[in-house]
Amino acid sequence: MDASILVHFTDRFGGISQSPYCSNNLAYHVGDNPLDVEQNRILTCKDLEIDVSGLVSMEQVHGTNITTITRATASPIPKSDGLLTKEPRLALLVQTADCTPVLLHAPDVSVVGALHAGRAGAFGAIVPKALKKLKDEFGASMEALHVWLGPAIGACCYEIGGDVLAYAKANFGDFVHDKKLDIGGILLNQLRENGVKNIYHENICTACDECYFSYRRDGQTGRQGGIIMLRSSHGKS
């Protein structure tokens, strides 16, 4: 991996939170003790050798708003499901418990990004919107772009019905199998349709694998994180 960036996906282990958030819950909004969440973030940053004061999170709302940030931007970013930055040593955090954490690195323009892409994000095209923003705002090349899709619920476990199923069949029929929806397949297709070739897919189902938090499996639970950071602005570690 390029030494100029940090890319990391956490699991549920290594923190101090108690059940049902045990143990490395990184989210404040799920009902966990905020002091435990703070300590979990500190421990995670210590393990990654990054400064917790530079960890930037979002108030995720299952939307498609993508915010470009600088070091002066206050965290958490309100009503946003995507972050982009050129600032070195700002660690972008996306929190998930079945949705797909999508991390992006445009090495040609030294930009990193983090997206929260669940069903709403996939249907609403948050990934194509982020790619367009990378091209229009920064001049990024899709051929040079690297994208990581972290652990998320798989088609094996994501069953839908009613109006959602009808909409999915009408608009994303290739990714509906009986009543199961392949969100990861939608995201991969959106990336490839936009010319992205360097794609790394964890292909771990959070509902199947109890090493990860899963809202679909457990209901009240914690959130793992996808974290990406530019280590420097000049491609040096």
C-alpha positions as CSV (number, residue, x, y, z in Angstrom):
1,M,0.0,0.0,0.0
2,D,1.0,3.6,-0.7
3,A,3.0,4.7,2.4
4,S,1.6,8.2,2.1
5,I,-1.8,7.1,3.4
6,L,-3.4,5.1,6.2
7,V,-6.3,2.9,5.4
8,H,-7.9,0.8,8.1
9,F,-11.2,-1.0,9.0
10,T,-11.8,-1.7,12.7
11,D,-13.7,-4.7,14.1
12,R,-15.7,-4.9,17.3
13,F,-12.7,-5.9,19.5
14,G,-10.1,-3.9,21.5
15,G,-12.2,-1.4,23.3
16,I,-13.8,-1.0,26.7
17,S,-17.6,-0.7,26.0
18,Q,-19.9,-3.0,27.8
19,S,-22.7,-5.2,26.3
20,P,-24.5,-4.7,23.9
21,Y,-21.7,-2.4,22.6
22,C,-18.8,-4.6,23.5
23,S,-16.2,-3.7,23.0
24,N,-14.7,-1.2,20.5
25,N,-17.8,0.9,19.7
26,L,-16.7,4.1,18.0
27,A,-20.1,5.8,17.8
28,Y,-21.6,8.3,20.3
29,H,-25.2,8.2,18.9
30,V,-26.1,4.5,19.7
31,G,-26.7,4.8,23.5
32,D,-23.3,3.8,24.7
33,N,-21.5,5.5,27.6
34,P,-19.8,8.5,25.9
35,L,-16.8,8.2,28.1
36,D,-16.3,4.7,26.9
37,V,-16.7,5.8,23.3
38,E,-14.1,8.5,23.8
39,Q,-11.7,6.0,25.3
40,N,-12.3,3.6,22.4
41,R,-11.4,6.3,19.9
42,I,-8.3,7.1,21.9
43,L,-7.2,3.5,21.9
44,T,-7.9,3.0,18.2
45,C,-5.9,6.1,17.3
46,K,-3.1,5.0,19.6
47,D,-3.0,1.6,17.8
48,L,-2.9,3.4,14.5
49,E,-0.3,5.9,15.7
50,I,-2.5,8.9,14.8
51,D,-3.6,11.9,16.8
52,V,-7.1,11.6,18.1
53,S,-7.6,15.3,17.9
54,G,-7.4,14.9,14.1
55,L,-10.1,12.2,13.9
56,V,-13.1,13.6,12.0
57,S,-16.5,11.9,12.1
58,M,-20.0,12.7,10.7
59,E,-23.5,12.9,11.9
60,Q,-24.6,10.3,9.3
61,V,-28.2,10.5,8.1
62,H,-28.4,8.0,5.3
63,G,-28.2,10.8,2.8
64,T,-25.8,11.7,0.0
65,N,-24.3,15.0,1.2
66,I,-20.5,15.0,0.8
67,T,-18.5,17.6,2.7
68,T,-15.0,18.9,1.8
69,I,-13.2,19.7,5.0
70,T,-10.1,21.4,6.3
71,R,-8.3,21.3,9.6
72,A,-10.5,24.3,10.7
73,T,-13.7,22.3,10.2
74,A,-15.3,21.3,13.4
75,S,-16.1,17.6,14.0
76,P,-18.6,15.9,13.8
77,I,-19.7,17.2,10.5
78,P,-23.5,17.8,10.6
79,K,-25.9,15.9,8.2
80,S,-23.2,14.4,6.1
81,D,-22.5,10.9,4.8
82,G,-19.3,11.7,3.0
83,L,-16.0,13.5,3.7
84,L,-13.2,14.6,1.4
85,T,-10.0,16.4,2.3
86,K,-6.6,17.4,1.0
87,E,-5.3,18.0,4.6
88,P,-2.6,15.7,5.8
89,R,-3.0,14.1,9.2
90,L,-6.8,14.5,9.3
91,A,-8.2,11.0,9.8
92,L,-11.7,10.6,8.2
93,L,-14.0,8.2,10.1
94,V,-17.1,6.5,8.7
95,Q,-19.1,4.5,11.3
96,T,-21.1,1.4,10.2
97,A,-22.9,-1.7,11.5
98,D,-24.0,-3.2,8.1
99,C,-23.7,-0.3,5.7
100,T,-20.7,-0.2,3.5
101,P,-17.7,2.0,4.6
102,V,-16.1,3.3,1.4
103,L,-12.6,4.8,1.5
104,L,-11.1,6.7,-1.4
105,H,-7.6,7.9,-2.3
106,A,-6.9,10.0,-5.3
107,P,-3.1,10.0,-5.4
108,D,-2.7,12.3,-8.4
109,V,-4.3,15.2,-6.4
110,S,-3.5,14.0,-2.8
111,V,-7.2,13.7,-1.7
112,V,-8.8,11.1,0.5
113,G,-12.4,10.4,1.2
114,A,-14.8,8.4,3.4
115,L,-18.4,7.5,2.5
116,H,-21.3,5.9,4.4
117,A,-23.0,3.8,1.8
118,G,-26.0,1.8,2.9
119,R,-29.1,1.0,0.9
120,A,-30.1,4.7,0.8
121,G,-26.6,5.7,-0.2
122,A,-26.5,3.1,-3.0
123,F,-29.9,4.0,-4.3
124,G,-29.1,7.7,-4.0
125,A,-25.8,7.3,-5.8
126,I,-23.5,8.6,-3.1
127,V,-20.5,6.9,-4.8
128,P,-21.0,8.4,-8.2
129,K,-21.6,11.8,-6.6
130,A,-18.4,11.5,-4.7
131,L,-16.5,10.6,-7.9
132,K,-18.0,13.6,-9.7
133,K,-17.0,15.9,-6.9
134,L,-13.4,14.4,-7.0
135,K,-13.2,15.2,-10.7
136,D,-15.0,18.6,-10.7
137,E,-13.5,20.0,-7.5
138,F,-10.1,18.5,-7.5
139,G,-9.4,17.3,-11.0
140,A,-8.9,13.7,-9.9
141,S,-8.4,10.9,-12.4
142,M,-10.7,7.9,-12.1
143,E,-8.0,5.7,-13.6
144,A,-5.6,6.6,-10.7
145,L,-8.2,6.4,-8.0
146,H,-8.0,3.7,-5.3
147,V,-11.2,2.6,-3.5
148,W,-11.7,0.3,-0.6
149,L,-15.1,-1.3,0.4
150,G,-15.0,-2.5,4.0
151,P,-17.0,-5.1,5.8
152,A,-20.8,-4.8,5.3
153,I,-23.9,-6.9,5.2
154,G,-23.9,-9.2,2.2
155,A,-26.7,-10.3,-0.1
156,C,-26.8,-13.5,1.9
157,C,-28.4,-11.7,4.8
158,Y,-30.0,-8.5,3.5
159,E,-33.6,-9.3,2.8
160,I,-36.0,-6.6,1.7
161,G,-39.8,-6.4,1.0
162,G,-42.7,-4.2,0.1
163,D,-42.1,-0.9,-1.7
164,V,-38.3,-1.2,-1.2
165,L,-38.3,-4.5,-3.0
166,A,-40.4,-3.2,-5.8
167,Y,-38.1,-0.1,-6.2
168,A,-35.0,-2.3,-6.1
169,K,-36.4,-4.7,-8.8
170,A,-37.4,-1.7,-11.0
171,N,-34.1,0.1,-10.7
172,F,-31.4,-2.4,-9.6
173,G,-32.9,-5.6,-10.8
174,D,-29.5,-7.2,-11.6
175,F,-28.7,-7.0,-7.8
176,V,-31.9,-8.4,-6.4
177,H,-32.0,-12.2,-5.9
178,D,-35.4,-13.3,-4.8
179,K,-35.8,-10.9,-1.8
180,K,-32.1,-10.4,-1.2
181,L,-30.4,-7.2,-2.2
182,D,-26.7,-7.0,-3.1
183,I,-25.7,-3.5,-2.0
184,G,-22.0,-4.3,-2.5
185,G,-22.7,-5.3,-6.0
186,I,-24.5,-2.0,-6.7
187,L,-21.5,0.0,-5.3
188,L,-19.0,-2.1,-7.3
189,N,-21.0,-1.6,-10.5
190,Q,-21.2,2.2,-9.9
191,L,-17.5,2.4,-9.4
192,R,-16.7,0.4,-12.6
193,E,-19.2,2.4,-14.6
194,N,-17.3,5.5,-13.7
195,G,-14.0,4.1,-14.8
196,V,-12.5,3.1,-11.4
197,K,-10.3,0.1,-11.8
198,N,-8.3,0.0,-8.5
199,I,-11.0,-1.5,-6.2
200,Y,-10.4,-3.5,-3.0
201,H,-13.4,-5.3,-1.6
202,E,-13.3,-6.9,1.9
203,N,-16.3,-9.1,1.0
204,I,-17.0,-9.8,4.7
205,C,-20.7,-10.0,5.7
206,T,-21.1,-8.2,9.0
207,A,-24.4,-10.1,9.8
208,C,-22.6,-13.4,9.3
209,D,-19.3,-12.6,11.0
210,E,-19.7,-11.9,14.8
211,C,-16.3,-10.2,14.8
212,Y,-18.3,-7.1,13.5
213,F,-21.2,-5.1,14.8
214,S,-24.4,-5.7,12.8
215,Y,-27.7,-3.8,13.3
216,R,-29.6,-6.3,11.2
217,R,-28.4,-9.2,13.4
218,D,-28.4,-7.6,16.9
219,G,-30.5,-4.4,16.8
220,Q,-29.0,-2.3,19.6
221,T,-25.3,-2.5,19.0
222,G,-22.1,-0.5,18.4
223,R,-20.4,0.8,15.2
224,Q,-17.1,-0.2,13.7
225,G,-15.1,2.3,11.7
226,G,-13.4,2.8,8.3
227,I,-10.5,5.3,8.7
228,I,-8.4,6.9,6.0
229,M,-5.8,9.6,6.4
230,L,-3.1,11.3,4.3
231,R,0.1,10.9,6.3
232,S,1.7,13.8,4.4
233,S,1.1,16.0,1.4
234,H,4.1,14.9,-0.5
235,G,3.7,11.1,-0.7
236,K,6.1,10.4,2.2
237,S,5.3,8.3,5.3
